[in-house]
């Protein structure tokens, strides 16, 4: 692994520190997020940690009106929906995350290609909050 630990725990620890990480294959240059032990393109086990800038563009999205239990606890429901999207990072790979700061009263007006920047948000009961990856318009 070229001296860097590439594991899921490391990815979420980086999010806790408001850093977005992945890996770059040292054999073929393929970039992955989250990081991978084995390159999905060439199957090499040689990789290096890569820190993303945290900007990209909206590639796809959905507005969720019937949330999962954890999102209900966070205050979302049919009258207060939330948006999840796929973001194409400036470095190339795509990642899914909650998208903040969009007008959800008329989802048809939300534009694919909207420039976004990473934002780390906290959810959960007081004293037990967790940090989550999200994006918002630039």
MDTraj code that builds the backbone (N, CA, C; nanometers):
import mdtraj as md
import numpy as np

residues = "UNK UNK UNK UNK UNK UNK UNK UNK UNK UNK UNK UNK UNK UNK UNK UNK UNK UNK UNK UNK UNK UNK UNK UNK UNK UNK UNK UNK UNK UNK UNK UNK UNK UNK UNK UNK UNK UNK UNK UNK UNK UNK UNK UNK UNK UNK UNK UNK UNK UNK UNK UNK UNK UNK UNK UNK UNK UNK UNK UNK UNK UNK UNK UNK UNK UNK UNK UNK UNK UNK UNK UNK UNK UNK UNK UNK UNK UNK UNK UNK UNK UNK UNK UNK UNK UNK UNK UNK UNK UNK UNK UNK UNK UNK UNK UNK UNK UNK UNK UNK UNK UNK UNK UNK UNK UNK UNK UNK UNK UNK UNK UNK UNK UNK UNK UNK UNK UNK UNK UNK UNK UNK UNK UNK UNK UNK UNK UNK UNK UNK UNK UNK UNK UNK UNK UNK UNK UNK".split()
xyz = np.array([
    [0.0812, -0.1204, 0.0000],
    [0.0000, 0.0000, 0.0000],
    [0.0846, 0.1254, 0.0000],
    [0.2053, 0.1171, -0.0249],
    [0.2927, 0.2345, -0.0306],
    [0.2920, 0.3155, 0.0982],
    [0.2808, 0.2460, 0.2093],
    [0.2949, 0.3138, 0.3366],
    [0.1733, 0.3911, 0.3846],
    [0.0594, 0.3865, 0.3139],
    [-0.0573, 0.4590, 0.3660],
    [-0.1671, 0.3598, 0.3986],
    [-0.2374, 0.3857, 0.5077],
    [-0.3463, 0.2998, 0.5486],
    [-0.4730, 0.3433, 0.4777],
    [-0.5267, 0.2532, 0.3982],
    [-0.6473, 0.2855, 0.3229],
    [-0.7605, 0.1973, 0.3731],
    [-0.8394, 0.2483, 0.4648],
    [-0.9490, 0.1716, 0.5192],
    [-1.0681, 0.2631, 0.5437],
    [-1.1854, 0.2020, 0.5569],
    [-1.3087, 0.2782, 0.5758],
    [-1.3007, 0.3675, 0.6996],
    [-1.2458, 0.3142, 0.8079],
    [-1.2343, 0.3934, 0.9311],
    [-1.1565, 0.5221, 0.9048],
    [-1.0518, 0.5126, 0.8254],
    [-0.9704, 0.6296, 0.7919],
    [-1.0527, 0.7329, 0.7155],
    [-1.1394, 0.6877, 0.6243],
    [-1.2253, 0.7780, 0.5473],
    [-1.3144, 0.8587, 0.6419],
    [-1.3791, 0.7915, 0.7363],
    [-1.4704, 0.8608, 0.8269],
    [-1.3965, 0.9464, 0.9295],
    [-1.2770, 0.9076, 0.9686],
    [-1.1954, 0.9930, 1.0548],
    [-1.1595, 1.1215, 0.9810],
    [-1.1313, 1.1108, 0.8520],
    [-1.1011, 1.2300, 0.7721],
    [-1.2238, 1.3212, 0.7645],
    [-1.3428, 1.2634, 0.7449],
    [-1.4663, 1.3436, 0.7423],
    [-1.4815, 1.4160, 0.8762],
    [-1.4526, 1.3476, 0.9875],
    [-1.4591, 1.4123, 1.1195],
    [-1.3692, 1.5346, 1.1248],
    [-1.2594, 1.5319, 1.0498],
    [-1.1648, 1.6439, 1.0446],
    [-1.1902, 1.7368, 0.9261],
    [-1.3072, 1.7173, 0.8611],
    [-1.3508, 1.7991, 0.7476],
    [-1.2563, 1.7909, 0.6284],
    [-1.2057, 1.6691, 0.6052],
    [-1.1182, 1.6414, 0.4922],
    [-1.1787, 1.5257, 0.4137],
    [-1.1763, 1.5365, 0.2826],
    [-1.2304, 1.4330, 0.1942],
    [-1.1136, 1.3591, 0.1301],
    [-1.1028, 1.2274, 0.1574],
    [-0.9908, 1.1502, 0.1051],
    [-1.0358, 1.0345, 0.0171],
    [-0.9438, 0.9910, -0.0652],
    [-0.9616, 0.8740, -0.1489],
    [-0.8254, 0.8151, -0.1760],
    [-0.8128, 0.7464, -0.2885],
    [-0.6832, 0.6892, -0.3238],
    [-0.6603, 0.7006, -0.4738],
    [-0.5307, 0.6992, -0.5075],
    [-0.4896, 0.6979, -0.6479],
    [-0.4040, 0.5731, -0.6665],
    [-0.4382, 0.4929, -0.7673],
    [-0.3610, 0.3733, -0.7990],
    [-0.2256, 0.4165, -0.8540],
    [-0.1195, 0.3606, -0.7988],
    [0.0152, 0.3949, -0.8446],
    [0.0512, 0.3231, -0.9743],
    [-0.0301, 0.2230, -1.0131],
    [-0.0035, 0.1514, -1.1379],
    [-0.0700, 0.2163, -1.2584],
    [-0.1988, 0.2534, -1.2431],
    [-0.2708, 0.3065, -1.3602],
    [-0.3230, 0.4489, -1.3410],
    [-0.3140, 0.5035, -1.2189],
    [-0.3584, 0.6400, -1.1940],
    [-0.5061, 0.6552, -1.1615],
    [-0.5813, 0.5445, -1.1593],
    [-0.7258, 0.5513, -1.1311],
    [-0.7497, 0.6080, -0.9909],
    [-0.8458, 0.6998, -0.9793],
    [-0.8788, 0.7641, -0.8525],
    [-1.0087, 0.7053, -0.7993],
    [-1.0093, 0.6697, -0.6702],
    [-1.1264, 0.6099, -0.6057],
    [-1.1652, 0.6888, -0.4819],
    [-1.2941, 0.6935, -0.4564],
    [-1.3464, 0.7491, -0.3325],
    [-1.4655, 0.6644, -0.2906],
    [-1.4724, 0.6138, -0.1696],
    [-1.3637, 0.6160, -0.0742],
    [-1.2447, 0.5357, -0.1267],
    [-1.1368, 0.5400, -0.0538],
    [-1.0149, 0.4734, -0.0954],
    [-1.0351, 0.3218, -0.1036],
    [-0.9507, 0.2564, -0.1831],
    [-0.9613, 0.1116, -0.2037],
    [-0.8266, 0.0444, -0.1842],
    [-0.8341, -0.0785, -0.1331],
    [-0.7124, -0.1597, -0.1205],
    [-0.6678, -0.2125, -0.2557],
    [-0.7651, -0.2442, -0.3409],
    [-0.7359, -0.2998, -0.4726],
    [-0.7999, -0.2105, -0.5774],
    [-0.7231, -0.1696, -0.6768],
    [-0.7741, -0.0833, -0.7832],
    [-0.8840, -0.1553, -0.8606],
    [-0.9968, -0.0888, -0.8785],
    [-1.1089, -0.1487, -0.9518],
    [-1.0824, -0.1552, -1.1018],
    [-0.9841, -0.0812, -1.1488],
    [-0.9521, -0.0814, -1.2914],
    [-0.8455, -0.1863, -1.3260],
    [-0.7305, -0.1844, -1.2571],
    [-0.6197, -0.2740, -1.2955],
    [-0.5880, -0.3803, -1.1903],
    [-0.6558, -0.3757, -1.0766],
    [-0.6414, -0.4729, -0.9679],
    [-0.5070, -0.4663, -0.8954],
    [-0.4341, -0.3589, -0.9111],
    [-0.3093, -0.3385, -0.8386],
    [-0.3395, -0.3147, -0.6909],
    [-0.2453, -0.3514, -0.6052],
    [-0.2592, -0.3246, -0.4623],
    [-0.1698, -0.2080, -0.4194],
    [-0.1134, -0.1364, -0.5133],
    [-0.0284, -0.0212, -0.4840],
    [-0.1100, 0.1072, -0.5008],
    [-0.1281, 0.1781, -0.3906],
    [-0.2081, 0.3010, -0.3946],
    [-0.1515, 0.4033, -0.2982],
    [-0.1882, 0.5282, -0.3221],
    [-0.1512, 0.6352, -0.2310],
    [-0.2769, 0.7102, -0.1901],
    [-0.2727, 0.7669, -0.0708],
    [-0.3840, 0.8480, -0.0226],
    [-0.3899, 0.9766, -0.1030],
    [-0.5113, 1.0185, -0.1337],
    [-0.5340, 1.1405, -0.2097],
    [-0.6332, 1.2264, -0.1318],
    [-0.6024, 1.3535, -0.1141],
    [-0.6921, 1.4474, -0.0482],
    [-0.7607, 1.5307, -0.1562],
    [-0.8927, 1.5268, -0.1592],
    [-0.9692, 1.6002, -0.2589],
    [-0.9879, 1.7452, -0.2171],
    [-1.0033, 1.8320, -0.3158],
    [-1.0268, 1.9739, -0.2905],
    [-1.1631, 1.9943, -0.2242],
    [-1.2610, 1.9100, -0.2583],
    [-1.3935, 1.9201, -0.1982],
    [-1.4931, 1.9983, -0.2806],
    [-1.4623, 2.0178, -0.4090],
    [-1.5567, 2.0853, -0.4982],
    [-1.5908, 1.9934, -0.6145],
    [-1.7080, 2.0179, -0.6722],
    [-1.7521, 1.9372, -0.7854],
    [-1.8820, 1.9906, -0.8404],
    [-1.9499, 1.9054, -0.9169],
    [-2.0763, 1.9445, -0.9797],
    [-2.1824, 1.8386, -0.9558],
    [-2.3060, 1.8853, -0.9422],
    [-2.4195, 1.7958, -0.9229],
    [-2.4398, 1.7118, -1.0486],
    [-2.4380, 1.5790, -1.0333],
    [-2.4554, 1.4882, -1.1472],
    [-2.5956, 1.4266, -1.1505],
    [-2.6559, 1.4062, -1.0343],
    [-2.7897, 1.3479, -1.0246],
    [-2.8415, 1.3770, -0.8845],
    [-2.9742, 1.3724, -0.8672],
    [-3.0289, 1.3987, -0.7338],
    [-3.1686, 1.3421, -0.7206],
    [-3.2113, 1.3319, -0.5958],
    [-3.3487, 1.2994, -0.5638],
    [-3.3879, 1.3773, -0.4391],
    [-3.5130, 1.4143, -0.4315],
    [-3.5666, 1.4816, -0.3136],
    [-3.6466, 1.3764, -0.2376],
    [-3.6178, 1.3632, -0.1095],
    [-3.6780, 1.2570, -0.0287],
    [-3.7831, 1.3159, 0.0639],
    [-3.9071, 1.2701, 0.0431],
    [-4.0220, 1.3178, 0.1200],
    [-4.0620, 1.2195, 0.2298],
    [-4.0199, 1.0931, 0.2162],
    [-4.0483, 0.9904, 0.3164],
    [-3.9125, 0.9408, 0.3659],
    [-3.8609, 1.0042, 0.4706],
    [-3.7237, 0.9762, 0.5142],
    [-3.7101, 0.8497, 0.5986],
    [-3.5865, 0.8024, 0.6053],
    [-3.5510, 0.6933, 0.6951],
    [-3.5603, 0.7437, 0.8390],
    [-3.5686, 0.6512, 0.9331],
    [-3.5866, 0.6848, 1.0742],
    [-3.4837, 0.7856, 1.1246],
    [-3.3574, 0.7667, 1.0913],
    [-3.2537, 0.8589, 1.1389],
    [-3.2755, 1.0013, 1.0862],
    [-3.3264, 1.0124, 0.9643],
    [-3.3517, 1.1453, 0.9082],
    [-3.4778, 1.2073, 0.9683],
    [-3.5750, 1.1250, 1.0067],
    [-3.6920, 1.1761, 1.0794],
    [-3.6447, 1.2357, 1.2116],
    [-3.5532, 1.1654, 1.2790],
    [-3.4983, 1.2160, 1.4052],
    [-3.4247, 1.3482, 1.3843],
    [-3.3715, 1.3685, 1.2644],
    [-3.2997, 1.4926, 1.2326],
    [-3.3955, 1.6050, 1.1920],
    [-3.5273, 1.5747, 1.1856],
    [-3.6249, 1.6791, 1.1585],
    [-3.6839, 1.6798, 1.0191],
    [-3.6536, 1.5792, 0.9386],
    [-3.7071, 1.5747, 0.8019],
    [-3.8360, 1.4937, 0.7982],
    [-3.9281, 1.5365, 0.7102],
    [-4.0534, 1.4653, 0.6869],
    [-4.1119, 1.5128, 0.5552],
    [-4.2366, 1.4772, 0.5272],
    [-4.2977, 1.5121, 0.3980],
    [-4.3106, 1.6632, 0.3787],
    [-4.3184, 1.7373, 0.4878],
    [-4.3276, 1.8832, 0.4773],
    [-4.1905, 1.9504, 0.4828],
    [-4.0900, 1.8749, 0.5211],
    [-3.9526, 1.9256, 0.5279],
    [-3.8605, 1.8193, 0.4635],
    [-3.8663, 1.8073, 0.3300],
    [-3.7861, 1.7041, 0.2629],
    [-3.6381, 1.7414, 0.2596],
    [-3.5581, 1.6464, 0.2199],
    [-3.4160, 1.6724, 0.2016],
    [-3.3721, 1.6156, 0.0672],
    [-3.2552, 1.6549, 0.0257],
    [-3.2037, 1.6174, -0.1060],
    [-3.0753, 1.5381, -0.0910],
    [-3.0665, 1.4317, -0.1682],
    [-2.9444, 1.3522, -0.1775],
    [-2.9029, 1.3543, -0.3235],
    [-2.7724, 1.3635, -0.3471],
    [-2.7266, 1.3685, -0.4855],
    [-2.5959, 1.2962, -0.5068],
    [-2.5625, 1.2822, -0.6325],
    [-2.4328, 1.2311, -0.6752],
    [-2.3536, 1.3524, -0.7207],
    [-2.2332, 1.3669, -0.6662],
    [-2.1465, 1.4800, -0.6993],
    [-2.0255, 1.4263, -0.7748],
    [-2.0001, 1.4835, -0.8914],
    [-1.8778, 1.4528, -0.9643],
    [-1.7722, 1.5496, -0.9143],
    [-1.6749, 1.4960, -0.8423],
    [-1.5691, 1.5804, -0.7872],
    [-1.4813, 1.6354, -0.8984],
    [-1.4173, 1.7478, -0.8747],
    [-1.3292, 1.8094, -0.9745],
    [-1.2175, 1.7141, -1.0170],
    [-1.1782, 1.6231, -0.9268],
    [-1.0732, 1.5266, -0.9582],
    [-1.1236, 1.4076, -1.0397],
    [-1.2577, 1.3968, -1.0580],
    [-1.3110, 1.2935, -1.1452],
    [-1.4085, 1.1947, -1.0861],
    [-1.3816, 1.1356, -0.9688],
    [-1.4761, 1.0352, -0.9186],
    [-1.6053, 1.0985, -0.8687],
    [-1.7032, 1.0124, -0.8477],
    [-1.8342, 1.0570, -0.7983],
    [-1.8588, 1.0021, -0.6589],
    [-1.9354, 1.0790, -0.5818],
    [-1.9717, 1.0366, -0.4460],
    [-2.1133, 1.0840, -0.4164],
    [-2.1844, 1.0072, -0.3352],
    [-2.3193, 1.0475, -0.2958],
    [-2.3144, 1.1159, -0.1598],
    [-2.4027, 1.2111, -0.1408],
    [-2.4084, 1.2862, -0.0155],
    [-2.5371, 1.3669, -0.0114],
    [-2.5694, 1.4169, 0.1070],
    [-2.6821, 1.5091, 0.1192],
    [-2.6413, 1.6403, 0.0529],
    [-2.7360, 1.7011, -0.0162],
    [-2.7128, 1.8295, -0.0815],
    [-2.7939, 1.9333, -0.0061],
    [-2.7269, 2.0371, 0.0403],
    [-2.7900, 2.1426, 0.1201],
    [-2.8083, 2.2690, 0.0365],
    [-2.8927, 2.3581, 0.0836],
    [-2.9023, 2.4917, 0.0262],
    [-2.9733, 2.5021, -0.1076],
    [-3.0500, 2.4016, -0.1438],
    [-3.1256, 2.4058, -0.2697],
    [-3.2725, 2.4332, -0.2386],
    [-3.3414, 2.4979, -0.3306],
    [-3.4839, 2.5255, -0.3150],
    [-3.5612, 2.3994, -0.3510],
    [-3.6105, 2.3294, -0.2489],
    [-3.6801, 2.2029, -0.2718],
    [-3.8297, 2.2209, -0.2966],
    [-3.8771, 2.3458, -0.3004],
    [-4.0195, 2.3687, -0.3285],
    [-4.0519, 2.3394, -0.4740],
    [-3.9522, 2.3453, -0.5627],
    [-3.9726, 2.3144, -0.7041],
    [-3.8479, 2.2432, -0.7579],
    [-3.8371, 2.1109, -0.7311],
    [-3.7183, 2.0361, -0.7717],
    [-3.6872, 2.0433, -0.9216],
    [-3.7866, 2.0712, -1.0034],
    [-3.7635, 2.0802, -1.1484],
    [-3.6682, 2.1946, -1.1831],
    [-3.6546, 2.2910, -1.0937],
    [-3.5662, 2.4047, -1.1204],
    [-3.4206, 2.3791, -1.0778],
    [-3.3967, 2.2668, -1.0084],
    [-3.2600, 2.2333, -0.9676],
    [-3.1848, 2.1865, -1.0908],
    [-3.0676, 2.2406, -1.1120],
    [-2.9921, 2.2147, -1.2354],
    [-2.8777, 2.1152, -1.2141],
    [-2.8764, 2.0129, -1.2990],
    [-2.7611, 1.9237, -1.3066],
    [-2.6435, 2.0098, -1.3533],
    [-2.5277, 1.9887, -1.2926],
    [-2.4111, 2.0699, -1.3259],
    [-2.3884, 2.1852, -1.2303],
    [-2.4791, 2.2041, -1.1338],
    [-2.4615, 2.3107, -1.0349],
    [-2.3293, 2.2906, -0.9601],
    [-2.2438, 2.3930, -0.9535],
    [-2.1176, 2.3813, -0.8783],
    [-2.1448, 2.3693, -0.7280],
    [-2.0755, 2.2762, -0.6640],
    [-2.0951, 2.2492, -0.5220],
    [-1.9618, 2.2456, -0.4482],
    [-1.9696, 2.2674, -0.3177],
    [-1.8508, 2.2535, -0.2327],
    [-1.8878, 2.1665, -0.1128],
    [-1.7880, 2.0971, -0.0636],
    [-1.8059, 2.0079, 0.0499],
    [-1.8396, 2.0859, 0.1765],
    [-1.9241, 2.0246, 0.2576],
    [-1.9560, 2.0793, 0.3893],
    [-1.9767, 1.9593, 0.4816],
    [-1.9222, 1.9658, 0.5991],
    [-1.9430, 1.8603, 0.6977],
    [-2.0509, 1.9078, 0.7936],
    [-2.1523, 1.8235, 0.8124],
    [-2.2634, 1.8590, 0.9003],
    [-2.2681, 1.7615, 1.0170],
    [-2.3306, 1.8038, 1.1259],
    [-2.3465, 1.7188, 1.2437],
    [-2.4936, 1.6896, 1.2663],
    [-2.5202, 1.5632, 1.2990],
    [-2.6564, 1.5212, 1.3325],
    [-2.6494, 1.4251, 1.4499],
    [-2.7583, 1.4187, 1.5227],
    [-2.7684, 1.3249, 1.6335],
    [-2.8030, 1.3953, 1.7619],
    [-2.8349, 1.3154, 1.8640],
    [-2.8697, 1.3744, 1.9931],
    [-2.7506, 1.4470, 2.0549],
    [-2.7811, 1.5471, 2.1336],
    [-2.6755, 1.6269, 2.1972],
    [-2.5799, 1.5356, 2.2748],
    [-2.4524, 1.5574, 2.2526],
    [-2.3513, 1.4757, 2.3164],
    [-2.3174, 1.3481, 2.2415],
    [-2.3972, 1.3170, 2.1395],
    [-2.3743, 1.1952, 2.0605],
    [-2.3785, 1.2254, 1.9104],
    [-2.3502, 1.3485, 1.8751],
    [-2.3587, 1.3854, 1.7345],
    [-2.2487, 1.3165, 1.6541],
    [-2.2778, 1.2947, 1.5270],
    [-2.1818, 1.2390, 1.4323],
    [-2.1709, 1.3360, 1.3163],
    [-2.0558, 1.3341, 1.2519],
    [-2.0351, 1.4202, 1.1363],
    [-2.0618, 1.3426, 1.0081],
    [-2.1229, 1.4138, 0.9111],
    [-2.1590, 1.3533, 0.7833],
    [-2.1152, 1.4428, 0.6690],
    [-2.0826, 1.3807, 0.5583],
    [-2.0457, 1.4526, 0.4373],
    [-2.1709, 1.5107, 0.3722],
    [-2.1629, 1.6338, 0.3296],
    [-2.2704, 1.6986, 0.2542],
    [-2.2043, 1.7940, 0.1555],
    [-2.2845, 1.8479, 0.0645],
    [-2.2370, 1.9480, -0.0300],
    [-2.3392, 2.0595, -0.0346],
    [-2.2921, 2.1794, -0.0693],
    [-2.3802, 2.2953, -0.0844],
    [-2.3316, 2.3754, -0.2050],
    [-2.4205, 2.4597, -0.2612],
    [-2.3788, 2.5412, -0.3768],
    [-2.2620, 2.6325, -0.3427],
    [-2.1756, 2.6526, -0.4406],
    [-2.0623, 2.7450, -0.4241],
    [-2.1124, 2.8872, -0.4123],
])
top = md.Topology()
chain = top.add_chain()
for i, resn in enumerate(residues, 1):
    res = top.add_residue(resn, chain, resSeq=i)
    for name in ("N", "CA", "C"):
        top.add_atom(name, md.element.get_by_symbol(name[0]), res)
traj = md.Trajectory(xyz[None], top)
